[in-house]
């Protein structure tokens, strides 16, 4: 098989959650543990950092990887989902794994795959672990796929665990309360392994404190240990904290304040464990994270004339930050190209969206996508007005035609929508 045939085999034989939703989710760790054992637990050949959370875990993972790369370490980075190319999920020092490696891995272990019948995410996780071992990385930043306790990545024994925040998402799989979701995320807390929590309060905080106590794991709350201040100057974002002053960040978006807080707290814990990370390494990591790691889709400017910005925020908490950013961004008319998947809490998201915008409702080419006309009808109930377009391309093209100098076009609501624009 060539690369295209190999990835089609993975997508068809082992349906991915990104495309089909909960039908691709395989609860329980038995399969992954068996697969990992047959692969000789290759993740034990290098240090790992484990990152979970409802929102921000992607940005946090990329920032940590960029800082470690700047410090001279050879860094593996495993994230999901991908936006354009499957290989985005697995990188070493920012470079995606090769097409040849993907083909060779599947051919080499095809009989094992047919025998064990792992999920799409399980096989991708094992592929990443072996690739990092093959590449002899010093350390790998591993992002949780979904939840934590039963996630395929939870076979690792990290030197640091990070949980960014807890909000409502995947409630059909993780639970319908913040406390239940927190229990799942807290499942990555390991015995006597420090854990950094980005944001938690009340009963959610109690869940983490209880789990950390059970595991005798030192626990640090970033919002308490490391308050961060943020300032926008001439379209650039600057971060300041007790640990580091006036950091220029390549990532935009008000939500990066919280992620930055978490990252800086995590860096201090890594330094305590003997990793050599200077202030200059931190500054370079923040200033060059996109260049160093290839991160896309986080308050990303796609063009200046017309001004088009996209963001992958897609749940209640993520959209709340996006809407705040939209409110703070100067514009004459706000034009929003918008679509969602059916298994999200669409009503909660729509209740947050700005009513003083022109909407271009659309649907991605995914079986999970909510039809554009249905999206338009649901949005109308919340006072959101606009037309429906059967493709993302049509929606964006119409928004560009309607654009006048000083307007802002925003594209979002779903990873799939952003993916198609990119």
ZAGU-240880 format. One record per residue (C-alpha): residue number from 1; residue in one letter; x, y, z. Coordinates in Angstrom, 1 decimal. Last residue first. Layout:
<nodes>
num=NUM; residu=a; px=X; py=Y; pz=Z
...
</nodes>
This chain:
<nodes>
num=422; residu=x; px=-7.1; py=25.7; pz=5.9
num=421; residu=x; px=-10.8; py=26.5; pz=5.2
num=420; residu=x; px=-11.7; py=22.8; pz=5.2
num=419; residu=x; px=-9.9; py=22.2; pz=8.5
num=418; residu=x; px=-11.5; py=25.2; pz=10.1
num=417; residu=x; px=-15.0; py=23.9; pz=9.4
num=416; residu=x; px=-14.0; py=20.4; pz=10.5
num=415; residu=x; px=-12.6; py=21.6; pz=13.8
num=414; residu=x; px=-16.0; py=23.1; pz=14.5
num=413; residu=x; px=-17.7; py=26.4; pz=15.4
num=412; residu=x; px=-15.4; py=28.5; pz=13.3
num=411; residu=x; px=-14.6; py=31.1; pz=10.6
num=410; residu=x; px=-14.6; py=34.8; pz=11.5
num=409; residu=x; px=-14.8; py=37.5; pz=8.8
num=408; residu=x; px=-14.1; py=41.0; pz=10.1
num=407; residu=x; px=-15.3; py=44.2; pz=8.4
num=406; residu=x; px=-13.1; py=47.4; pz=8.1
num=405; residu=x; px=-13.2; py=47.5; pz=4.4
num=404; residu=x; px=-16.3; py=45.8; pz=3.1
num=403; residu=x; px=-17.0; py=42.1; pz=2.9
num=402; residu=x; px=-20.2; py=40.9; pz=1.1
num=401; residu=x; px=-18.1; py=39.0; pz=-1.6
num=400; residu=x; px=-15.8; py=37.6; pz=1.1
num=399; residu=x; px=-18.8; py=36.3; pz=3.1
num=398; residu=x; px=-20.1; py=34.7; pz=-0.1
num=397; residu=x; px=-16.8; py=33.0; pz=-0.7
num=396; residu=x; px=-16.7; py=31.8; pz=2.9
num=395; residu=x; px=-20.1; py=30.2; pz=2.7
num=394; residu=x; px=-19.6; py=28.6; pz=-0.7
num=393; residu=x; px=-16.3; py=27.1; pz=0.4
num=392; residu=x; px=-17.8; py=25.8; pz=3.6
num=391; residu=x; px=-20.4; py=23.9; pz=1.6
num=390; residu=x; px=-24.2; py=23.6; pz=1.6
num=389; residu=x; px=-24.7; py=27.3; pz=2.4
num=388; residu=x; px=-27.4; py=28.6; pz=4.8
num=387; residu=x; px=-28.3; py=32.3; pz=5.2
num=386; residu=x; px=-28.1; py=34.6; pz=8.2
num=385; residu=x; px=-29.7; py=35.6; pz=11.4
num=384; residu=x; px=-28.9; py=34.7; pz=15.0
num=383; residu=x; px=-31.8; py=35.6; pz=17.4
num=382; residu=x; px=-31.5; py=32.5; pz=19.5
num=381; residu=x; px=-34.3; py=30.5; pz=17.9
num=380; residu=x; px=-32.8; py=31.6; pz=14.5
num=379; residu=x; px=-29.7; py=29.6; pz=15.3
num=378; residu=x; px=-31.6; py=26.4; pz=15.4
num=377; residu=x; px=-33.2; py=27.1; pz=12.0
num=376; residu=x; px=-29.8; py=28.1; pz=10.5
num=375; residu=x; px=-28.1; py=25.0; pz=11.9
num=374; residu=x; px=-30.9; py=22.8; pz=10.5
num=373; residu=x; px=-30.4; py=24.5; pz=7.0
num=372; residu=x; px=-26.6; py=24.0; pz=7.2
num=371; residu=x; px=-26.9; py=20.3; pz=8.1
num=370; residu=x; px=-25.2; py=19.3; pz=11.3
num=369; residu=x; px=-21.9; py=17.7; pz=10.6
num=368; residu=x; px=-21.1; py=14.2; pz=12.1
num=367; residu=x; px=-21.2; py=12.5; pz=8.7
num=366; residu=x; px=-18.4; py=14.9; pz=7.6
num=365; residu=x; px=-18.0; py=17.2; pz=4.7
num=364; residu=x; px=-18.4; py=20.4; pz=6.8
num=363; residu=x; px=-21.7; py=22.2; pz=7.1
num=362; residu=x; px=-22.7; py=25.9; pz=6.6
num=361; residu=x; px=-24.4; py=28.9; pz=8.2
num=360; residu=x; px=-23.2; py=32.2; pz=6.9
num=359; residu=x; px=-24.1; py=34.6; pz=9.7
num=358; residu=x; px=-24.2; py=38.4; pz=9.9
num=357; residu=x; px=-23.4; py=39.6; pz=13.4
num=356; residu=x; px=-25.1; py=41.7; pz=16.0
num=355; residu=x; px=-26.5; py=38.6; pz=17.8
num=354; residu=x; px=-23.1; py=37.5; pz=19.2
num=353; residu=x; px=-22.9; py=33.7; pz=19.9
num=352; residu=x; px=-23.3; py=32.6; pz=23.6
num=351; residu=x; px=-26.8; py=31.1; pz=23.3
num=350; residu=x; px=-25.7; py=29.3; pz=20.1
num=349; residu=x; px=-23.0; py=27.4; pz=22.1
num=348; residu=x; px=-25.5; py=26.3; pz=24.8
num=347; residu=x; px=-28.0; py=25.2; pz=22.1
num=346; residu=x; px=-25.4; py=23.2; pz=20.2
num=345; residu=x; px=-24.4; py=20.9; pz=23.0
num=344; residu=x; px=-22.2; py=18.9; pz=20.7
num=343; residu=x; px=-23.1; py=15.6; pz=19.0
num=342; residu=x; px=-24.5; py=17.1; pz=15.8
num=341; residu=x; px=-21.3; py=18.7; pz=14.6
num=340; residu=x; px=-21.1; py=22.5; pz=14.2
num=339; residu=x; px=-21.1; py=25.2; pz=11.5
num=338; residu=x; px=-20.3; py=28.9; pz=11.2
num=337; residu=x; px=-19.0; py=31.5; pz=8.8
num=336; residu=x; px=-19.4; py=34.6; pz=10.9
num=335; residu=x; px=-19.4; py=38.2; pz=9.5
num=334; residu=x; px=-18.8; py=41.0; pz=12.0
num=333; residu=x; px=-19.5; py=44.4; pz=10.5
num=332; residu=x; px=-17.4; py=47.5; pz=11.3
num=331; residu=x; px=-14.5; py=45.8; pz=13.1
num=330; residu=x; px=-12.2; py=46.2; pz=16.2
num=329; residu=x; px=-11.6; py=43.0; pz=18.1
num=328; residu=x; px=-12.7; py=43.0; pz=21.7
num=327; residu=x; px=-16.1; py=41.5; pz=21.0
num=326; residu=x; px=-14.6; py=38.8; pz=18.8
num=325; residu=x; px=-12.1; py=37.9; pz=21.6
num=324; residu=x; px=-15.0; py=37.6; pz=24.1
num=323; residu=x; px=-16.9; py=35.4; pz=21.6
num=322; residu=x; px=-13.8; py=33.2; pz=21.2
num=321; residu=x; px=-13.5; py=32.8; pz=25.0
num=320; residu=x; px=-17.1; py=31.8; pz=25.4
num=319; residu=x; px=-16.7; py=29.5; pz=22.3
num=318; residu=x; px=-14.1; py=27.4; pz=24.1
num=317; residu=x; px=-16.1; py=27.1; pz=27.3
num=316; residu=x; px=-19.3; py=26.0; pz=25.5
num=315; residu=x; px=-17.6; py=23.7; pz=22.9
num=314; residu=x; px=-16.1; py=24.3; pz=19.5
num=313; residu=x; px=-13.0; py=26.5; pz=19.7
num=312; residu=x; px=-11.1; py=25.7; pz=16.4
num=311; residu=x; px=-10.4; py=29.3; pz=15.6
num=310; residu=x; px=-10.3; py=31.2; pz=12.2
num=309; residu=x; px=-9.6; py=34.8; pz=11.2
num=308; residu=x; px=-10.3; py=36.5; pz=7.9
num=307; residu=x; px=-9.6; py=40.1; pz=7.2
num=306; residu=x; px=-10.4; py=40.7; pz=3.5
num=305; residu=x; px=-7.7; py=42.0; pz=3.0
num=304; residu=x; px=-5.7; py=40.6; pz=6.0
num=303; residu=x; px=-5.8; py=36.9; pz=5.3
num=302; residu=x; px=-5.8; py=33.6; pz=7.2
num=301; residu=x; px=-5.2; py=35.1; pz=10.7
num=300; residu=x; px=-5.2; py=32.3; pz=13.2
num=299; residu=x; px=-7.1; py=32.6; pz=16.5
num=298; residu=x; px=-5.8; py=29.0; pz=17.2
num=297; residu=x; px=-6.2; py=27.0; pz=14.0
num=296; residu=x; px=-2.6; py=25.8; pz=13.4
num=295; residu=x; px=0.4; py=24.6; pz=15.4
num=294; residu=x; px=3.4; py=23.7; pz=13.3
num=293; residu=x; px=5.7; py=23.0; pz=16.2
num=292; residu=x; px=8.7; py=25.4; pz=16.0
num=291; residu=x; px=7.2; py=28.0; pz=13.6
num=290; residu=x; px=3.9; py=28.1; pz=15.5
num=289; residu=x; px=5.6; py=28.2; pz=18.9
num=288; residu=x; px=8.1; py=30.9; pz=18.0
num=287; residu=x; px=7.6; py=33.7; pz=20.5
num=286; residu=x; px=6.4; py=31.5; pz=23.3
num=285; residu=x; px=9.2; py=29.0; pz=22.9
num=284; residu=x; px=11.8; py=31.7; pz=22.4
num=283; residu=x; px=10.8; py=33.4; pz=25.7
num=282; residu=x; px=10.8; py=30.1; pz=27.6
num=281; residu=x; px=14.2; py=29.2; pz=26.2
num=280; residu=x; px=15.5; py=32.7; pz=27.1
num=279; residu=x; px=14.2; py=32.2; pz=30.7
num=278; residu=x; px=16.4; py=29.0; pz=30.8
num=277; residu=x; px=15.2; py=25.4; pz=30.8
num=276; residu=x; px=17.6; py=22.7; pz=31.9
num=275; residu=x; px=15.4; py=19.8; pz=33.1
num=274; residu=x; px=16.4; py=18.7; pz=36.6
num=273; residu=x; px=13.1; py=17.7; pz=38.1
num=272; residu=x; px=12.7; py=21.1; pz=39.7
num=271; residu=x; px=13.0; py=22.6; pz=36.2
num=270; residu=x; px=10.1; py=20.5; pz=35.0
num=269; residu=x; px=8.0; py=21.9; pz=37.9
num=268; residu=x; px=8.8; py=25.4; pz=36.9
num=267; residu=x; px=7.9; py=24.7; pz=33.3
num=266; residu=x; px=4.5; py=23.4; pz=34.4
num=265; residu=x; px=3.7; py=26.7; pz=36.2
num=264; residu=x; px=4.7; py=28.6; pz=33.0
num=263; residu=x; px=2.6; py=26.3; pz=30.9
num=262; residu=x; px=-0.5; py=26.6; pz=33.0
num=261; residu=x; px=-0.3; py=30.4; pz=33.1
num=260; residu=x; px=0.2; py=30.5; pz=29.4
num=259; residu=x; px=-2.9; py=28.4; pz=28.8
num=258; residu=x; px=-4.9; py=30.8; pz=30.9
num=257; residu=x; px=-3.7; py=33.8; pz=29.1
num=256; residu=x; px=-4.0; py=32.0; pz=25.8
num=255; residu=x; px=-7.8; py=32.2; pz=26.2
num=254; residu=x; px=-7.7; py=35.8; pz=25.2
num=253; residu=x; px=-6.6; py=34.9; pz=21.7
num=252; residu=x; px=-3.3; py=35.1; pz=19.9
num=251; residu=x; px=-0.4; py=32.7; pz=19.8
num=250; residu=x; px=3.0; py=34.0; pz=18.8
num=249; residu=x; px=3.5; py=35.2; pz=22.4
num=248; residu=x; px=5.8; py=38.0; pz=23.5
num=247; residu=x; px=6.8; py=37.4; pz=27.1
num=246; residu=x; px=6.9; py=40.6; pz=29.2
num=245; residu=x; px=8.1; py=39.2; pz=32.5
num=244; residu=x; px=8.8; py=35.6; pz=33.5
num=243; residu=x; px=8.2; py=33.6; pz=36.7
num=242; residu=x; px=6.0; py=36.0; pz=38.6
num=241; residu=x; px=4.0; py=36.5; pz=35.4
num=240; residu=x; px=3.8; py=38.6; pz=32.3
num=239; residu=x; px=2.4; py=37.8; pz=28.9
num=238; residu=x; px=2.5; py=40.0; pz=25.8
num=237; residu=x; px=0.2; py=39.6; pz=22.7
num=236; residu=x; px=1.0; py=41.5; pz=19.5
num=235; residu=x; px=-1.6; py=43.5; pz=17.4
num=234; residu=x; px=0.2; py=46.8; pz=18.2
num=233; residu=x; px=0.3; py=46.0; pz=22.0
num=232; residu=x; px=-2.1; py=43.6; pz=23.5
num=231; residu=x; px=-1.5; py=43.0; pz=27.3
num=230; residu=x; px=-1.8; py=39.9; pz=29.5
num=229; residu=x; px=-1.2; py=39.4; pz=33.2
num=228; residu=x; px=-0.6; py=36.0; pz=34.7
num=227; residu=x; px=-1.1; py=34.7; pz=38.2
num=226; residu=x; px=1.3; py=31.9; pz=39.0
num=225; residu=x; px=0.7; py=29.8; pz=42.1
num=224; residu=x; px=-3.1; py=30.3; pz=42.4
num=223; residu=x; px=-4.1; py=30.2; pz=38.7
num=222; residu=x; px=-1.5; py=27.4; pz=38.2
num=221; residu=x; px=-2.9; py=25.1; pz=40.8
num=220; residu=x; px=-0.1; py=22.8; pz=41.9
num=219; residu=x; px=-0.4; py=19.2; pz=43.1
num=218; residu=x; px=2.3; py=16.9; pz=44.6
num=217; residu=x; px=1.1; py=13.3; pz=44.0
num=216; residu=x; px=0.6; py=11.0; pz=47.0
num=215; residu=x; px=-1.7; py=9.0; pz=44.7
num=214; residu=x; px=-4.7; py=9.2; pz=47.1
num=213; residu=x; px=-3.9; py=12.8; pz=48.0
num=212; residu=x; px=-3.7; py=13.7; pz=44.3
num=211; residu=x; px=-7.1; py=12.1; pz=43.7
num=210; residu=x; px=-8.7; py=13.9; pz=46.6
num=209; residu=x; px=-7.2; py=17.3; pz=45.6
num=208; residu=x; px=-8.3; py=16.8; pz=42.0
num=207; residu=x; px=-11.9; py=16.0; pz=42.9
num=206; residu=x; px=-11.9; py=18.9; pz=45.4
num=205; residu=x; px=-10.9; py=21.3; pz=42.7
num=204; residu=x; px=-13.9; py=20.2; pz=40.6
num=203; residu=x; px=-16.2; py=20.6; pz=43.7
num=202; residu=x; px=-15.2; py=24.2; pz=44.1
num=201; residu=x; px=-12.6; py=25.6; pz=41.8
num=200; residu=x; px=-10.3; py=24.5; pz=39.0
num=199; residu=x; px=-8.0; py=26.1; pz=36.4
num=198; residu=x; px=-4.6; py=25.1; pz=35.0
num=197; residu=x; px=-3.9; py=22.1; pz=37.2
num=196; residu=x; px=-0.3; py=21.0; pz=37.4
num=195; residu=x; px=0.4; py=17.4; pz=38.6
num=194; residu=x; px=3.6; py=16.1; pz=40.2
num=193; residu=x; px=4.1; py=12.3; pz=40.1
num=192; residu=x; px=4.1; py=10.5; pz=43.4
num=191; residu=x; px=1.6; py=8.0; pz=42.0
num=190; residu=x; px=0.0; py=9.1; pz=38.8
num=189; residu=x; px=-2.7; py=11.7; pz=38.0
num=188; residu=x; px=-4.0; py=10.7; pz=34.5
num=187; residu=x; px=-7.4; py=9.6; pz=36.0
num=186; residu=x; px=-8.0; py=13.1; pz=37.1
num=185; residu=x; px=-9.5; py=13.8; pz=33.7
num=184; residu=x; px=-12.2; py=11.1; pz=34.2
num=183; residu=x; px=-13.0; py=12.3; pz=37.7
num=182; residu=x; px=-13.1; py=15.9; pz=36.4
num=181; residu=x; px=-15.8; py=14.9; pz=33.9
num=180; residu=x; px=-17.9; py=13.5; pz=36.8
num=179; residu=x; px=-17.4; py=16.7; pz=38.8
num=178; residu=x; px=-18.3; py=18.9; pz=35.9
num=177; residu=x; px=-21.6; py=17.1; pz=35.5
num=176; residu=x; px=-23.1; py=15.2; pz=32.6
num=175; residu=x; px=-20.5; py=12.4; pz=32.4
num=174; residu=x; px=-17.5; py=11.4; pz=30.2
num=173; residu=x; px=-19.1; py=9.7; pz=27.2
num=172; residu=x; px=-22.4; py=11.4; pz=26.5
num=171; residu=x; px=-21.0; py=14.5; pz=28.2
num=170; residu=x; px=-18.4; py=14.8; pz=25.4
num=169; residu=x; px=-17.8; py=18.4; pz=26.5
num=168; residu=x; px=-18.9; py=20.5; pz=29.5
num=167; residu=x; px=-15.9; py=22.2; pz=31.2
num=166; residu=x; px=-12.8; py=21.2; pz=33.1
num=165; residu=x; px=-9.4; py=22.9; pz=32.9
num=164; residu=x; px=-5.7; py=22.5; pz=31.8
num=163; residu=x; px=-4.8; py=19.2; pz=33.4
num=162; residu=x; px=-1.0; py=18.6; pz=33.4
num=161; residu=x; px=0.9; py=15.5; pz=34.5
num=160; residu=x; px=4.6; py=15.5; pz=35.0
num=159; residu=x; px=7.4; py=12.9; pz=34.9
num=158; residu=x; px=5.0; py=10.6; pz=32.9
num=157; residu=x; px=4.3; py=6.9; pz=33.3
num=156; residu=x; px=2.5; py=6.1; pz=30.1
num=155; residu=x; px=-0.5; py=3.7; pz=29.7
num=154; residu=x; px=-2.9; py=6.6; pz=29.9
num=153; residu=x; px=-2.4; py=7.5; pz=26.2
num=152; residu=x; px=-5.2; py=5.1; pz=25.3
num=151; residu=x; px=-7.7; py=7.2; pz=27.3
num=150; residu=x; px=-9.6; py=5.3; pz=30.0
num=149; residu=x; px=-8.7; py=7.7; pz=32.9
num=148; residu=x; px=-8.0; py=10.7; pz=30.7
num=147; residu=x; px=-11.1; py=12.1; pz=29.0
num=146; residu=x; px=-10.6; py=12.0; pz=25.2
num=145; residu=x; px=-7.4; py=12.2; pz=23.2
num=144; residu=x; px=-4.9; py=13.0; pz=25.9
num=143; residu=x; px=-1.9; py=15.0; pz=24.7
num=142; residu=x; px=1.6; py=13.4; pz=25.0
num=141; residu=x; px=4.6; py=15.7; pz=25.2
num=140; residu=x; px=7.6; py=13.5; pz=24.5
num=139; residu=x; px=11.1; py=13.7; pz=26.0
num=138; residu=x; px=14.7; py=13.0; pz=24.9
num=137; residu=x; px=13.6; py=11.7; pz=21.5
num=136; residu=x; px=15.5; py=8.6; pz=20.1
num=135; residu=x; px=13.8; py=8.8; pz=16.7
num=134; residu=x; px=12.9; py=5.1; pz=16.9
num=133; residu=x; px=11.5; py=5.6; pz=20.4
num=132; residu=x; px=9.4; py=8.6; pz=19.2
num=131; residu=x; px=8.2; py=6.5; pz=16.3
num=130; residu=x; px=7.3; py=3.6; pz=18.6
num=129; residu=x; px=5.2; py=5.8; pz=20.9
num=128; residu=x; px=3.5; py=7.6; pz=17.9
num=127; residu=x; px=2.5; py=4.3; pz=16.3
num=126; residu=x; px=1.2; py=3.1; pz=19.6
num=125; residu=x; px=-1.0; py=6.2; pz=19.9
num=124; residu=x; px=-2.2; py=5.9; pz=16.2
num=123; residu=x; px=-3.1; py=2.3; pz=16.8
num=122; residu=x; px=-5.1; py=3.2; pz=19.9
num=121; residu=x; px=-6.8; py=6.2; pz=18.3
num=120; residu=x; px=-8.1; py=4.2; pz=15.3
num=119; residu=x; px=-9.4; py=1.6; pz=17.7
num=118; residu=x; px=-7.6; py=-1.7; pz=18.1
num=117; residu=x; px=-8.7; py=-4.9; pz=16.4
num=116; residu=x; px=-6.3; py=-7.2; pz=18.3
num=115; residu=x; px=-5.9; py=-9.8; pz=15.5
num=114; residu=x; px=-6.3; py=-7.5; pz=12.5
num=113; residu=x; px=-3.9; py=-5.0; pz=14.0
num=112; residu=x; px=-1.4; py=-7.8; pz=14.9
num=111; residu=x; px=-1.6; py=-9.0; pz=11.4
num=110; residu=x; px=-1.0; py=-5.5; pz=10.1
num=109; residu=x; px=2.0; py=-4.8; pz=12.3
num=108; residu=x; px=4.8; py=-4.5; pz=9.7
num=107; residu=x; px=2.5; py=-3.2; pz=6.9
num=106; residu=x; px=0.9; py=-0.6; pz=9.2
num=105; residu=x; px=4.3; py=0.6; pz=10.5
num=104; residu=x; px=5.9; py=0.6; pz=7.0
num=103; residu=x; px=3.1; py=2.8; pz=5.6
num=102; residu=x; px=3.2; py=5.3; pz=8.4
num=101; residu=x; px=7.0; py=5.4; pz=8.4
num=100; residu=x; px=7.1; py=6.0; pz=4.6
num=99; residu=x; px=4.7; py=8.9; pz=5.0
num=98; residu=x; px=7.2; py=10.5; pz=7.3
num=97; residu=x; px=6.5; py=11.7; pz=10.8
num=96; residu=x; px=5.7; py=15.4; pz=11.0
num=95; residu=x; px=8.6; py=17.8; pz=11.8
num=94; residu=x; px=8.1; py=20.1; pz=14.7
num=93; residu=x; px=11.0; py=18.8; pz=16.8
num=92; residu=x; px=9.6; py=15.3; pz=16.4
num=91; residu=x; px=5.9; py=15.2; pz=15.3
num=90; residu=x; px=3.0; py=12.8; pz=15.5
num=89; residu=x; px=-0.6; py=14.1; pz=15.1
num=88; residu=x; px=0.2; py=16.2; pz=12.0
num=87; residu=x; px=0.8; py=12.9; pz=10.2
num=86; residu=x; px=-2.9; py=12.5; pz=9.5
num=85; residu=x; px=-2.7; py=15.6; pz=7.2
num=84; residu=x; px=-5.3; py=18.4; pz=7.1
num=83; residu=x; px=-6.7; py=19.3; pz=10.6
num=82; residu=x; px=-5.3; py=16.5; pz=12.8
num=81; residu=x; px=-7.2; py=15.7; pz=16.0
num=80; residu=x; px=-5.2; py=15.2; pz=18.1
num=79; residu=x; px=-1.7; py=15.6; pz=19.6
num=78; residu=x; px=1.6; py=13.7; pz=20.0
num=77; residu=x; px=4.7; py=15.8; pz=20.3
num=76; residu=x; px=8.2; py=14.3; pz=20.5
num=75; residu=x; px=11.0; py=16.6; pz=21.5
num=74; residu=x; px=14.8; py=16.4; pz=21.0
num=73; residu=x; px=15.9; py=18.8; pz=23.8
num=72; residu=x; px=17.9; py=21.9; pz=23.1
num=71; residu=x; px=16.2; py=24.3; pz=25.4
num=70; residu=x; px=14.3; py=25.8; pz=22.5
num=69; residu=x; px=12.9; py=22.4; pz=21.8
num=68; residu=x; px=11.7; py=22.2; pz=25.4
num=67; residu=x; px=10.0; py=25.6; pz=25.0
num=66; residu=x; px=8.4; py=24.6; pz=21.8
num=65; residu=x; px=7.1; py=21.3; pz=23.2
num=64; residu=x; px=5.6; py=23.0; pz=26.2
num=63; residu=x; px=3.9; py=25.6; pz=24.0
num=62; residu=x; px=2.6; py=22.8; pz=21.7
num=61; residu=x; px=1.1; py=20.8; pz=24.6
num=60; residu=x; px=-0.5; py=23.9; pz=26.1
num=59; residu=x; px=-2.0; py=24.9; pz=22.8
num=58; residu=x; px=-3.5; py=21.4; pz=22.3
num=57; residu=x; px=-4.6; py=21.1; pz=26.0
num=56; residu=x; px=-6.4; py=24.4; pz=25.8
num=55; residu=x; px=-9.9; py=23.1; pz=26.4
num=54; residu=x; px=-11.4; py=20.1; pz=28.2
num=53; residu=x; px=-8.2; py=19.0; pz=29.9
num=52; residu=x; px=-5.3; py=16.5; pz=29.6
num=51; residu=x; px=-1.6; py=16.8; pz=29.1
num=50; residu=x; px=0.9; py=14.0; pz=29.9
num=49; residu=x; px=4.7; py=14.8; pz=29.9
num=48; residu=x; px=6.9; py=11.9; pz=28.9
num=47; residu=x; px=10.6; py=10.9; pz=29.4
num=46; residu=x; px=12.1; py=8.4; pz=27.0
num=45; residu=x; px=12.6; py=4.7; pz=26.5
num=44; residu=x; px=9.5; py=3.8; pz=28.5
num=43; residu=x; px=7.3; py=4.9; pz=25.6
num=42; residu=x; px=8.4; py=1.6; pz=23.9
num=41; residu=x; px=6.0; py=-0.4; pz=26.0
num=40; residu=x; px=7.3; py=-3.7; pz=24.5
num=39; residu=x; px=5.0; py=-3.3; pz=21.4
num=38; residu=x; px=3.2; py=-6.5; pz=22.4
num=37; residu=x; px=2.7; py=-4.9; pz=25.8
num=36; residu=x; px=1.3; py=-1.7; pz=24.3
num=35; residu=x; px=-1.3; py=-3.7; pz=22.3
num=34; residu=x; px=-2.4; py=-5.7; pz=25.4
num=33; residu=x; px=-2.6; py=-2.5; pz=27.5
num=32; residu=x; px=-4.5; py=-0.8; pz=24.7
num=31; residu=x; px=-7.0; py=-3.6; pz=24.4
num=30; residu=x; px=-7.6; py=-3.8; pz=28.1
num=29; residu=x; px=-7.9; py=-0.1; pz=28.7
num=28; residu=x; px=-11.7; py=0.3; pz=28.7
num=27; residu=x; px=-14.1; py=2.2; pz=26.5
num=26; residu=x; px=-13.8; py=2.0; pz=22.7
num=25; residu=x; px=-14.9; py=5.2; pz=21.1
num=24; residu=x; px=-15.4; py=5.0; pz=17.3
num=23; residu=x; px=-19.2; py=4.9; pz=17.6
num=22; residu=x; px=-18.9; py=8.0; pz=19.8
num=21; residu=x; px=-18.1; py=10.3; pz=16.9
num=20; residu=x; px=-17.9; py=9.2; pz=13.3
num=19; residu=x; px=-15.2; py=11.4; pz=11.7
num=18; residu=x; px=-13.1; py=12.7; pz=14.6
num=17; residu=x; px=-13.7; py=9.5; pz=16.6
num=16; residu=x; px=-11.8; py=7.6; pz=13.9
num=15; residu=x; px=-13.1; py=4.5; pz=12.2
num=14; residu=x; px=-10.6; py=1.6; pz=12.3
num=13; residu=x; px=-10.9; py=-0.3; pz=9.0
num=12; residu=x; px=-12.1; py=2.8; pz=7.1
num=11; residu=x; px=-9.9; py=5.5; pz=8.5
num=10; residu=x; px=-6.9; py=3.2; pz=8.9
num=9; residu=x; px=-7.2; py=1.6; pz=5.5
num=8; residu=x; px=-7.7; py=5.1; pz=4.0
num=7; residu=x; px=-4.5; py=6.1; pz=5.7
num=6; residu=x; px=-2.6; py=3.1; pz=4.2
num=5; residu=x; px=-4.1; py=3.7; pz=0.7
num=4; residu=x; px=-3.0; py=7.3; pz=0.6
num=3; residu=x; px=0.5; py=6.4; pz=2.0
num=2; residu=x; px=1.1; py=3.6; pz=-0.6
num=1; residu=x; px=0.0; py=0.0; pz=0.0
</nodes>
